């Protein structure tokens, strides 16, 4: 099936690989290497005349082994192109989703159907035939309904629709409870569905379909899936799919051959994975044994002598459903319109922003719905509307929290300037919608709980809302601080968004960042810097709010403590000011903080890479950092349309070259590939000049070295440049502690996160399994008998000099934490939006520690002021 052109070029690639130093592995795996070479060239030449599964079958290799071998083959940066990388990434995501769904499908069918039904059930309804029918119908539905191949959530909801359809066609004698009762109830309530032989499914009316929701309700309850969302998928996507392929329920089941033939067309057209082979447990689709064993291992120990009640990692589908259910519970009680409190803030403004806010929400909603349908599938427009609605609720909720915080900080209630700022609102809404999209967009391969990229991942939302990445960055930190219910995964996701902006997105042409730097340079002439190096070793202050950043340039440093004039006349970043020429432009807070954060991120990434490659040459690290920092500060144009890591790798190579340390780019790139959150494109496709890209080596020789040659050569002399101070490395304001955290002030008190997983059907955040099994564990080395000992713990914790970083309340100004309650029965509000009396909050937070950050008041406690005040439990 391979064309002559592909064969010839693949052979040249094969010969190149065989001649590489240490190419014994390739020579031992001649067939596999040849297959990989054909794959690489066929994609590069757009001549895929075979499917991916056919290739795997030909060389007798599994998907996982193929991807791993391809990674090994890419020893030189030019062996595998970025085009091949993106194709492989797409295939891997699709495989991960299909694998997760098939495992879920098998387990679910085992819970629905009897293994040996009564003899009255005909042999043709065997479990194997049932499985085959269901799975191929699902694959066909997924292929026709969804354009996004890696959307785990909609795919799973579609799978539930398929199961519902078939369960209702199944004789009750085949079914286990509660499905048997649900089908019987449907039969009783809808006699119109009994004579089904030869009846076209599409002829049934919507009203009849609507009466058949008993089964889907059971399925949703069993899988902690949102019923309304699944119903939406059922009516807007699944029913039209059934109509489009004209499924006829002959003998109660569609013809397998007909469905399989239609799927064949889809599979051969896509030239990718034949997912029907999951039914045969085909060796080409088996997961990697090593990866699977690591996934099944518990996070701490796996000692066979220990208690067997260990918590296994959640499946991808379960984890996705839990995250979604939690988000929905949090936002269920939130409103789609501004609350009375927000209306009060709007009314206090010099110019009331209410109308413009509502119009903006409506117009962006239409844009979002259309873009979502374009990306996912036209039948999914209403699903997009549902997600946007959740985003709007979160947007209003966070806005209210931010304004309360600003009111407390500044003792003002007129936020006219901020609330009439279009970019602030667009950024805040985009951030809220991104949280929702990322919660739904959990990728099937995310065993570590971090968000992997999907087609709808950040920065997709920036393009939808026509928003600059630098403007979006300004809201992230305040958003996290203002929303205490954000899960650990979402905080990590937003932090990763912030990193991506600092690494590359903010440095794209057209970004407001370059205008700000230019203005900064003009303030005091060329000697001025976006952020002086003298401040690098000072702690990074995380006390800037979104208001500071959107209304920057700011007040003079002398007035720094008083806060910005929120209703005054300061202009947003990037806007030319009408100040007289004699008056210097004001310094930009957003630029200063951005540079501080960029320096910190840059140094941490450099330190990680340096530790892997040059730990034997510790004296080189400060030199590399000085060159790196100098480039970011003084040659920032090198960052335009490029990536922070490109400058980092070039700085490392340049210093090693001038110091005669043997470190090749090939080695740097190999180590870089192993770092978290890296992309092959970073070193394979670097901007050389306008619209011309090449490898990082070409960039170093033609651009970086030419620009910085004089500076680099200084490091060879006996009088090198003054070293830049190492940035002060704080604890990230966004991180959780995985291990037990010691409460300051001694006393040997530790706070330990609650273990996953959760089950939501019993109420908000109710753990299904814990080690130990009780809700509360107290272990101080002795048994507890009296309440005085609990009071003593409260007093010790409350007296500790712990920096309290987040407010425990959204609806009221923070108050000192007075005592801890050790309530055995959780009495928290299920939706997470209403708040209990102050005394019971800490117990609520303990029960949420794996999915939410530790939320304690942000002010230090007044020593002893409140701890003596007694409270009734």
VEXKOLPA-216065 format. One line per 2 residues: number of its first residue (from 1); their letters; for each residue y, z, x negated of C-alpha. Coordinates in pm, whole numbers, plus 50000, padded with zeros to 5 digits. Layout:
NUM) A) Y,Z,X; ...
This chain:
1) XX) 50000,50000,50000; 50231,50032,49697
3) XX) 50457,49736,49615; 50447,49569,49274
5) XX) 50803,49678,49190; 50717,50045,49259
7) XX) 50394,50017,49062; 50566,49875,48751
9) XX) 50847,50129,48744; 50608,50417,48823
11) XX) 50397,50313,48524; 50702,50334,48294
13) XX) 50774,50683,48428; 50409,50776,48371
15) XX) 50421,50656,48009; 50743,50850,47948
17) XX) 50586,51170,48081; 50270,51122,47875
19) XX) 50480,51089,47560; 50683,51407,47619
21) XX) 50636,51701,47379; 50360,51926,47503
23) XX) 50247,51676,47768; 49884,51793,47760
25) XX) 49913,51907,48122; 50005,51556,48239
27) XX) 49728,51394,48037; 49475,51634,48188
29) XX) 49598,51562,48539; 49621,51184,48512
31) XX) 49558,51111,48880; 49807,51376,48999
33) XX) 50070,51261,48748; 50026,50899,48857
35) XX) 50066,51000,49222; 50383,51197,49148
37) XX) 50528,50901,48956; 50459,50665,49250
39) XX) 50623,50915,49489; 50936,50954,49272
41) XX) 50988,50579,49229; 50910,50489,49593
43) XX) 51183,50726,49712; 51435,50612,49451
45) XX) 51377,50247,49545; 51360,50318,49921
47) XX) 51012,50161,49931; 50795,50427,50096
49) XX) 50515,50198,50214; 50281,50494,50264
51) XX) 50304,50838,50423; 50327,51163,50228
53) XX) 49994,51279,50371; 49826,50951,50261
55) XX) 49949,51013,49907; 49820,51372,49908
57) XX) 49481,51251,50034; 49464,50982,49763
59) XX) 49515,51227,49479; 49330,51518,49647
61) XX) 49612,51769,49623; 49781,52010,49867
63) XX) 50146,52007,49970; 50222,52327,49777
65) XX) 50040,52215,49461; 50218,51879,49475
67) XX) 50563,52041,49496; 50479,52278,49212
69) XX) 50352,51997,48991; 50660,51787,49067
71) XX) 50872,52080,48950; 50677,52096,48623
73) XX) 50709,51720,48574; 51089,51748,48595
75) XX) 51117,51872,48238; 51399,51634,48160
77) XX) 51698,51631,48389; 51664,51259,48455
79) XX) 51292,51252,48551; 51352,51346,48914
81) XX) 51672,51229,49084; 51877,51433,49331
83) XX) 51760,51185,49596; 51400,51290,49532
85) XX) 51505,51657,49524; 51662,51633,49870
87) XX) 51358,51447,50009; 51125,51714,49871
89) XX) 51349,51989,50009; 51332,51827,50357
91) XX) 50955,51791,50338; 50912,52150,50224
93) XX) 51126,52288,50508; 50935,52080,50762
95) XX) 50602,52196,50620; 50709,52563,50619
97) XX) 50817,52542,50985; 50496,52363,51091
99) XX) 50277,52608,50900; 50450,52912,51053
101) XX) 50430,52762,51402; 50064,52662,51369
103) XX) 49963,53012,51260; 50160,53154,51554
105) XX) 50004,52895,51785; 49647,52983,51679
107) XX) 49703,53356,51720; 49875,53311,52057
109) XX) 49597,53090,52198; 49350,53359,52093
111) XX) 49543,53605,52308; 49559,53368,52606
113) XX) 49208,53221,52634; 48865,53376,52659
115) XX) 48643,53282,52365; 48341,53226,52590
117) XX) 48458,53154,52943; 48217,53172,53233
119) XX) 47960,52895,53272; 48147,52747,53569
121) XX) 48410,52615,53328; 48312,52265,53216
123) XX) 48231,52192,52853; 48524,51950,52827
125) XX) 48760,52245,52855; 48630,52390,52529
127) XX) 48874,52588,52317; 48880,52314,52053
129) XX) 48987,52049,52302; 49243,52286,52451
131) XX) 49393,52356,52107; 49405,51986,52021
133) XX) 49578,51896,52348; 49838,52168,52318
135) XX) 49920,52112,51952; 49954,51732,51973
137) XX) 50169,51765,52287; 50390,52009,52101
139) XX) 50417,51784,51792; 50515,51492,52013
141) XX) 50771,51702,52201; 50918,51838,51877
143) XX) 50942,51490,51728; 51109,51338,52033
145) XX) 51339,51626,52132; 51457,51756,51794
147) XX) 51640,51568,51523; 51648,51884,51309
149) XX) 51307,51919,51146; 51348,52273,51015
151) XX) 51476,52448,51328; 51220,52724,51366
153) XX) 51370,52888,51676; 51409,52587,51908
155) XX) 51070,52459,51788; 50907,52788,51881
157) XX) 51081,52797,52218; 50954,52443,52276
159) XX) 50602,52561,52183; 50626,52830,52451
161) XX) 50722,52561,52703; 50412,52361,52607
163) XX) 50194,52671,52640; 50347,52747,52980
165) XX) 50274,52394,53101; 49909,52405,52994
167) XX) 49842,52763,53103; 49951,52669,53456
169) XX) 49706,52377,53450; 49418,52597,53328
171) XX) 49155,52747,53560; 49222,53125,53585
173) XX) 48862,53193,53478; 48952,53072,53126
175) XX) 49244,53310,53087; 49287,53664,52963
177) XX) 49531,53905,53120; 49826,53909,53181
179) XX) 49815,53527,53194; 49535,53518,53451
181) XX) 49738,53726,53697; 50051,53519,53628
183) XX) 49868,53192,53703; 49710,53340,54016
185) XX) 50055,53453,54134; 50193,53104,54074
187) XX) 49904,52950,54271; 49966,53184,54564
189) XX) 50342,53132,54561; 50333,52757,54508
191) XX) 50049,52594,54701; 50211,52256,54635
193) XX) 50069,52263,54281; 49700,52295,54382
195) XX) 49612,51926,54450; 49711,51809,54104
197) XX) 49452,51543,54024; 49633,51225,53925
199) XX) 49969,51369,54022; 50262,51282,53798
201) XX) 50426,51597,53667; 50771,51445,53704
203) XX) 50734,51414,54080; 50754,51789,54123
205) XX) 51097,51906,54223; 51314,52139,54022
207) XX) 51278,52396,54297; 50900,52392,54264
209) XX) 50926,52422,53885; 51163,52713,53925
211) XX) 50908,52908,54125; 50661,52875,53837
213) XX) 50849,53098,53592; 50592,53379,53608
215) XX) 50396,53247,53307; 50701,53176,53093
217) XX) 50825,53528,53167; 50498,53673,53037
219) XX) 50511,53451,52725; 50870,53553,52651
221) XX) 50793,53922,52696; 50488,53900,52468
223) XX) 50691,53733,52191; 51021,53920,52234
225) XX) 51182,53588,52318; 51496,53551,52527
227) XX) 51390,53421,52871; 51718,53248,52954
229) XX) 51711,53053,52628; 51351,52939,52679
231) XX) 51428,52837,53038; 51721,52637,52905
233) XX) 51492,52455,52659; 51238,52404,52938
235) XX) 51477,52234,53181; 51709,52051,52939
237) XX) 51451,51933,52685; 51088,51984,52785
239) XX) 51092,51847,53142; 51286,51531,53034
241) XX) 51029,51491,52752; 50739,51503,52999
243) XX) 50913,51249,53219; 50988,51018,52925
245) XX) 50625,50987,52816; 50488,50976,53171
247) XX) 50219,51241,53127; 49971,51223,53414
249) XX) 49779,51540,53485; 49441,51373,53543
251) XX) 49175,51639,53584; 49446,51891,53507
253) XX) 49491,51777,53145; 49672,51485,52979
255) XX) 49467,51237,52778; 49441,51344,52414
257) XX) 49401,50987,52288; 49719,50871,52460
259) XX) 49922,51158,52313; 49768,51114,51969
261) XX) 49854,50745,51966; 50219,50821,52052
263) XX) 50233,51086,51781; 50082,50836,51536
265) XX) 50382,50607,51586; 50618,50898,51518
267) XX) 50432,51010,51205; 50401,50659,51056
269) XX) 50769,50598,51124; 50875,50921,50947
271) XX) 50625,50864,50664; 50582,51234,50611
273) XX) 50324,51498,50713; 50043,51439,50962
275) XX) 50062,51780,51132; 49749,51710,51342
277) XX) 49552,51798,51029; 49641,52166,51078
279) XX) 49379,52160,51355; 49111,52066,51098
281) XX) 49240,52322,50846; 49275,52025,50614
283) XX) 49296,52117,50246; 49617,51915,50195
285) XX) 49800,52149,50436; 49663,52481,50315
287) XX) 49928,52728,50191; 49944,52829,49827
289) XX) 49693,53113,49773; 49910,53299,49520
291) XX) 50223,53280,49737; 50025,53394,50039
293) XX) 49879,53696,49859; 50226,53795,49743
295) XX) 50358,53762,50098; 50085,53984,50234
297) XX) 50140,54254,49975; 50349,54546,50090
299) XX) 50689,54600,49926; 50593,54925,49753
301) XX) 50228,54973,49662; 49899,54834,49769
303) XX) 49670,55112,49654; 49339,55103,49843
305) XX) 49315,55482,49817; 49636,55530,50012
307) XX) 49674,55550,50387; 49576,55224,50556
309) XX) 49869,55231,50796; 50081,55013,50569
311) XX) 50346,54786,50711; 50278,54418,50655
313) XX) 50571,54175,50627; 50680,54018,50951
315) XX) 50578,53662,51025; 50867,53412,51010
317) XX) 50860,53366,51388; 50853,53741,51461
319) XX) 51138,53806,51217; 51346,53528,51374
321) XX) 51284,53656,51728; 51371,54014,51628
323) XX) 51699,53911,51468; 51797,53704,51770
325) XX) 51699,53976,52015; 51907,54228,51825
327) XX) 52210,53999,51823; 52177,53931,52196
329) XX) 52144,54302,52274; 52459,54375,52074
331) XX) 52657,54101,52248; 52512,54126,52600
333) XX) 52772,54378,52709; 53054,54202,52523
335) XX) 53278,53976,52729; 53349,53603,52714
337) XX) 53720,53678,52761; 53963,53909,52576
339) XX) 53914,54275,52673; 54188,54490,52827
341) XX) 54253,54638,52482; 54303,54291,52332
343) XX) 54531,54191,52621; 54740,54500,52544
345) XX) 54773,54390,52180; 54868,54038,52296
347) XX) 55133,54179,52530; 55282,54385,52246
349) XX) 55348,54068,52044; 55694,53915,52013
351) XX) 55531,53586,52111; 55227,53641,52335
353) XX) 54932,53452,52177; 54695,53476,52475
355) XX) 54731,53120,52609; 54698,52956,52268
357) XX) 54392,53172,52188; 54216,53076,52513
359) XX) 54301,52706,52469; 54174,52711,52110
361) XX) 53846,52875,52213; 53796,52616,52487
363) XX) 53880,52308,52277; 53669,52419,51979
365) XX) 53387,52491,52226; 53382,52126,52337
367) XX) 53386,52006,51977; 53107,52246,51880
369) XX) 52886,52146,52174; 52916,51776,52086
371) XX) 52856,51826,51713; 52557,52051,51783
373) XX) 52403,51788,52010; 52464,51520,51745
375) XX) 52288,51729,51482; 51998,51875,51682
377) XX) 51938,51629,51966; 52133,51516,52270
379) XX) 51910,51719,52502; 52013,52036,52318
381) XX) 52384,52035,52406; 52346,52332,52645
383) XX) 52163,52529,52374; 52471,52472,52158
385) XX) 52692,52603,52439; 52483,52920,52463
387) XX) 52519,52988,52092; 52890,52919,52097
389) XX) 52931,53165,52384; 52765,53436,52175
391) XX) 52999,53347,51888; 53304,53381,52115
393) XX) 53189,53728,52226; 53152,53833,51864
395) XX) 53493,53681,51783; 53673,53889,52046
397) XX) 53478,54199,51951; 53565,54169,51580
399) XX) 53928,54079,51652; 53970,54398,51854
401) XX) 53809,54605,51578; 54038,54447,51315
403) XX) 54352,54512,51518; 54259,54877,51575
405) XX) 54202,54917,51204; 54537,54753,51123
407) XX) 54716,54971,51378; 54572,55282,51218
409) XX) 54655,55157,50867; 55011,55045,50936
411) XX) 55111,55246,51245; 55238,54930,51416
413) XX) 55126,54755,51734; 55316,54427,51712
415) XX) 55088,54178,51536; 55274,53869,51653
417) XX) 55272,53692,51316; 54899,53737,51261
419) XX) 54790,53668,51621; 54991,53346,51634
421) XX) 54838,53217,51311; 54612,52922,51395
423) XX) 54419,52934,51066; 54341,53305,51106
425) XX) 54194,53252,51453; 53999,52940,51357
427) XX) 53855,53121,51053; 53763,53432,51253
429) XX) 53596,53226,51525; 53415,53014,51265
431) XX) 53284,53328,51096; 53157,53469,51427
433) XX) 52986,53141,51517; 52838,53119,51165
435) XX) 52679,53462,51211; 52519,53342,51534
437) XX) 52407,53010,51382; 52258,53180,51077
439) XX) 52073,53432,51297; 51915,53143,51487
441) XX) 51878,52927,51178; 51639,53155,50995
443) XX) 51416,52927,50788; 51038,52959,50797
445) XX) 51013,53015,50421; 51242,53319,50423
447) XX) 50986,53582,50337; 51251,53775,50145
449) XX) 51481,53802,50443; 51761,53595,50294
451) XX) 51906,53298,50472; 51782,52964,50348
453) XX) 51974,52645,50412; 51908,52437,50720
455) XX) 52087,52129,50850; 52321,52356,51049
457) XX) 52380,52600,50764; 52714,52683,50612
459) XX) 52935,52489,50538; 52843,52284,50850
461) XX) 53073,52501,51063; 53372,52422,50837
463) XX) 53334,52051,50909; 53296,52115,51282
465) XX) 53614,52324,51298; 53800,52115,51036
467) XX) 53861,52431,50835; 53924,52468,50461
469) XX) 53670,52680,50275; 53945,52883,50104
471) XX) 54090,52980,50443; 53745,53079,50572
473) XX) 53691,53295,50263; 53989,53515,50353
475) XX) 53824,53653,50667; 53473,53730,50535
477) XX) 53524,54075,50385; 53730,54206,50676
479) XX) 53476,54061,50921; 53191,54252,50757
481) XX) 53388,54576,50757; 53498,54532,51118
483) XX) 53150,54470,51263; 52915,54766,51205
485) XX) 52623,54606,51388; 52574,54321,51141
487) XX) 52219,54312,51009; 52136,54330,50643
489) XX) 52040,53962,50650; 52373,53861,50802
491) XX) 52576,54059,50550; 52380,53894,50270
493) XX) 52432,53556,50435; 52810,53603,50458
495) XX) 52820,53723,50099; 52634,53407,49998
497) XX) 52890,53201,50194; 53165,53377,50001
499) XX) 52988,53299,49673; 52949,52932,49763
501) XX) 53319,52910,49838; 53406,53070,49504
503) XX) 53154,52854,49314; 53254,52514,49445
505) XX) 53380,52474,49802; 53726,52622,49738
507) XX) 53765,52390,49438; 53725,52067,49632
509) XX) 54014,51821,49638; 54245,51895,49928
511) XX) 54185,52271,49906; 54493,52496,49949
513) XX) 54377,52676,49633; 54532,52419,49396
515) XX) 54873,52440,49568; 54860,52818,49536
517) XX) 54778,52801,49165; 55059,52552,49115
519) XX) 55304,52782,49294; 55178,53075,49088
521) XX) 55237,52883,48764; 55588,52796,48877
523) XX) 55680,53157,48954; 55745,53262,48597
525) XX) 55693,52931,48423; 55365,52836,48257
527) XX) 55312,53187,48120; 55226,53317,48464
529) XX) 54857,53340,48549; 54671,53347,48882
531) XX) 54528,53681,48771; 54620,53837,48432
533) XX) 54327,53912,48200; 54458,54266,48160
535) XX) 54338,54343,48512; 53981,54223,48453
537) XX) 53852,54561,48342; 54022,54741,48629
539) XX) 53817,54819,48942; 53821,54545,49204
541) XX) 54000,54696,49502; 53831,54606,49830
543) XX) 54115,54737,50044; 54273,54405,50133
545) XX) 54246,54311,50498; 54245,53968,50657
547) XX) 54606,54031,50760; 54703,54074,50394
549) XX) 54539,53747,50299; 54650,53527,50589
551) XX) 55009,53651,50569; 55031,53626,50192
553) XX) 55250,53576,49980; 55305,53946,50009
555) XX) 55557,54222,49974; 55672,54319,49627
557) XX) 55439,54551,49434; 55671,54849,49492
559) XX) 55607,54825,49866; 55236,54768,49827
561) XX) 55132,55089,50002; 55323,55013,50320
563) XX) 55134,54700,50419; 55262,54350,50499
565) XX) 55527,54284,50764; 55279,54157,51022
567) XX) 55550,54054,51264; 55795,53956,50995
569) XX) 55883,53630,50823; 55636,53595,50536
571) XX) 55461,53260,50523; 55092,53180,50505
573) XX) 54945,53064,50175; 55010,52705,50091
575) XX) 55320,52680,50314; 55644,52597,50130
577) XX) 55903,52870,50167; 56266,52816,50247
579) XX) 56382,53062,49983; 56690,52979,49772
581) XX) 56615,52832,49428; 56740,53145,49258
583) XX) 56478,53356,49436; 56130,53338,49286
585) XX) 55835,53264,49515; 55636,53574,49599
587) XX) 55297,53642,49443; 54997,53551,49656
589) XX) 54757,53834,49735; 54487,53592,49847
591) XX) 54503,53400,49517; 54504,53715,49307
593) XX) 54205,53865,49489; 54024,53531,49486
595) XX) 54055,53502,49108; 53941,53859,49057
597) XX) 53631,53792,49264; 53569,53457,49090
599) XX) 53587,53625,48748; 53343,53892,48861
601) XX) 53097,53639,49006; 53134,53417,48696
603) XX) 53062,53703,48458; 52762,53831,48655
605) XX) 52607,53483,48659; 52679,53433,48290
607) XX) 52531,53773,48205; 52212,53691,48397
609) XX) 52166,53355,48224; 52265,53499,47885
611) XX) 52006,53777,47917; 51733,53515,47972
613) XX) 51834,53292,47684; 52034,53474,47418
615) XX) 51944,53842,47434; 51877,53829,47057
617) XX) 52241,53728,46997; 52442,53992,47187
619) XX) 52753,53918,46980; 52779,53574,47146
621) XX) 52824,53699,47503; 53190,53809,47469
623) XX) 53271,53477,47296; 53110,53270,47571
625) XX) 53281,53480,47838; 53621,53436,47669
627) XX) 53581,53057,47664; 53453,53058,48024
629) XX) 53738,53277,48147; 53999,53079,47951
631) XX) 53878,52757,48115; 53898,52900,48467
633) XX) 54245,53038,48402; 54412,52765,48198
635) XX) 54205,52452,48252; 54135,52508,48621
637) XX) 54162,52133,48691; 53816,52107,48532
639) XX) 53690,52291,48841; 53821,52026,49081
641) XX) 53521,51886,49274; 53288,52065,49035
643) XX) 53084,52385,49025; 53143,52719,48852
645) XX) 52796,52706,48695; 52873,52371,48530
647) XX) 53159,52532,48338; 52937,52833,48260
649) XX) 52657,52622,48109; 52903,52411,47908
651) XX) 53073,52726,47773; 52737,52864,47664
653) XX) 52634,52538,47498; 52973,52495,47326
655) XX) 52976,52842,47167; 52612,52811,47053
657) XX) 52692,52473,46899; 52992,52602,46705
659) XX) 52803,52918,46597; 52499,52713,46483
661) XX) 52263,52879,46729; 51992,52634,46838
663) XX) 52014,52619,47218; 51961,52283,47385
665) XX) 52091,52188,47725; 51735,52125,47833
667) XX) 51653,52494,47770; 51973,52612,47943
669) XX) 51891,52401,48249; 51528,52520,48258
671) XX) 51643,52883,48267; 51921,52804,48513
673) XX) 51671,52651,48758; 51498,52988,48780
675) XX) 51814,53174,48884; 51854,53255,49255
677) XX) 52067,53028,49474; 52078,52734,49235
679) XX) 52066,52367,49317; 51926,52083,49105
681) XX) 52234,51876,49188; 52451,52120,48993
683) XX) 52325,51988,48658; 52195,51646,48760
685) XX) 52506,51519,48937; 52833,51627,48779
687) XX) 53165,51453,48840; 53268,51260,48525
689) XX) 53567,51072,48663; 53668,50946,49005
691) XX) 53353,50870,49209; 53140,50855,48892
693) XX) 52865,51116,48844; 52618,51186,48567
695) XX) 52417,51471,48412; 52576,51786,48274
697) XX) 52518,51665,47916; 52735,51359,47981
699) XX) 52998,51582,48144; 53002,51810,47838
701) XX) 53043,51522,47592; 53293,51310,47786
703) XX) 53501,51570,47970; 53451,51936,47878
705) XX) 53438,51892,47500; 53730,51650,47498
707) XX) 53947,51895,47694; 53852,52212,47507
709) XX) 53763,52085,47157; 54053,52261,46984
711) XX) 53983,52588,47162; 53607,52576,47095
713) XX) 53659,52509,46721; 53867,52828,46694
715) XX) 53548,53029,46745; 53411,52890,46416
717) XX) 53699,53037,46216; 53731,53388,46082
719) XX) 54012,53451,46328; 53870,53367,46670
721) XX) 54081,53391,46988; 54144,53733,47141
723) XX) 53840,53827,47346; 53876,53853,47722
725) XX) 53787,54194,47865; 53461,54216,48058
727) XX) 53531,54241,48433; 53479,54582,48586
729) XX) 53151,54556,48777; 53162,54757,49101
731) XX) 52884,54810,49349; 52913,54519,49592
733) XX) 53082,54627,49917; 52818,54426,50102
735) XX) 52494,54557,49951; 52233,54788,50091
737) XX) 52023,55021,49890; 51652,54942,49918
739) XX) 51536,55260,49757; 51619,55617,49862
741) XX) 51985,55689,49786; 52090,56026,49654
743) XX) 52373,56201,49834; 52635,56304,49575
745) XX) 52711,56670,49490; 52357,56756,49386
747) XX) 52144,56943,49637; 51857,56691,49595
749) XX) 51921,56520,49928; 51817,56154,49961
751) XX) 51871,55902,50237; 51593,55645,50267
753) XX) 51602,55320,50470; 51384,55289,50779
755) XX) 51090,55054,50742; 51049,54728,50938
757) XX) 50928,54570,51160; 51087,54639,51496
759) XX) 50979,54558,51846; 51259,54507,52093
761) XX) 51083,54509,52426; 51092,54889,52434
763) XX) 51466,54905,52379; 51717,54848,52102
765) XX) 51582,54890,51750; 51267,55081,51837
767) XX) 51026,55076,51542; 50670,54974,51619
769) XX) 50529,55105,51294; 50662,55357,51048
771) XX) 50530,55538,50748; 50521,55822,50838
773) XX) 50464,55761,51207; 50724,56003,51343
775) XX) 51081,55893,51416; 51232,56155,51186
777) XX) 51092,56276,50855; 51222,56589,50688
779) XX) 51068,56670,50351; 51239,56944,50154
781) XX) 50928,57111,50022; 50885,57367,50295
783) XX) 50825,57380,50667; 51119,57397,50904
785) XX) 51139,57665,51162; 51500,57739,51243
787) XX) 51808,57537,51329; 52007,57716,51056
789) XX) 51831,57504,50794; 51936,57185,50967
791) XX) 52290,57318,50980; 52270,57386,50609
793) XX) 52172,57023,50544; 52461,56908,50760
795) XX) 52701,57123,50565; 52574,57003,50227
797) XX) 52598,56635,50328; 52938,56677,50487
799) XX) 53077,56859,50183; 52956,56592,49941
801) XX) 53222,56381,49776; 53066,56058,49908
803) XX) 53299,55759,49939; 53271,55658,50302
805) XX) 53303,55285,50319; 53262,55181,50678
807) XX) 53372,55314,51008; 53102,55446,51236
809) XX) 53307,55349,51538; 53456,55028,51661
811) XX) 53618,55161,51974; 53820,55445,51824
813) XX) 54003,55540,51508; 53771,55693,51245
815) XX) 53730,56070,51250; 53568,56295,50992
817) XX) 53193,56324,51026; 53129,56682,51132
819) XX) 52754,56724,51141; 52428,56538,51156
821) XX) 52207,56545,51463; 51832,56530,51420
823) XX) 51745,56413,51771; 51376,56328,51801
825) XX) 51433,56112,52109; 51675,55824,52053
827) XX) 51939,55826,52322; 52149,55541,52186
829) XX) 52305,55273,52401; 52062,54984,52411
831) XX) 52327,54719,52368; 52486,54882,52066
833) XX) 52836,54821,52198; 52912,55150,52370
835) XX) 52938,55459,52163; 52795,55804,52199
837) XX) 52978,56127,52127; 53056,56169,51759
839) XX) 52789,56434,51700; 52491,56202,51767
841) XX) 52600,55899,51567; 52428,55970,51241
843) XX) 52085,55985,51399; 52155,55640,51549
845) XX) 52244,55503,51206; 51931,55645,51047
847) XX) 51725,55452,51300; 51903,55128,51207
849) XX) 51914,55148,50828; 51699,54847,50744
851) XX) 51902,54618,50961; 52254,54758,50935
853) XX) 52458,54897,50651; 52520,55266,50623
855) XX) 52817,55312,50851; 53021,55618,50776
857) XX) 53392,55689,50811; 53613,55526,50551
859) XX) 53832,55827,50472; 53714,56109,50247
861) XX) 53621,56420,50435; 53869,56703,50438
863) XX) 53685,56964,50235; 53572,57235,50468
865) XX) 53835,57158,50732; 53591,57049,50996
867) XX) 53255,57171,50875; 53328,57523,50989
869) XX) 53402,57409,51341; 53085,57464,51536
871) XX) 52947,57205,51775; 52686,57238,52042
873) X) 52379,57020,51986
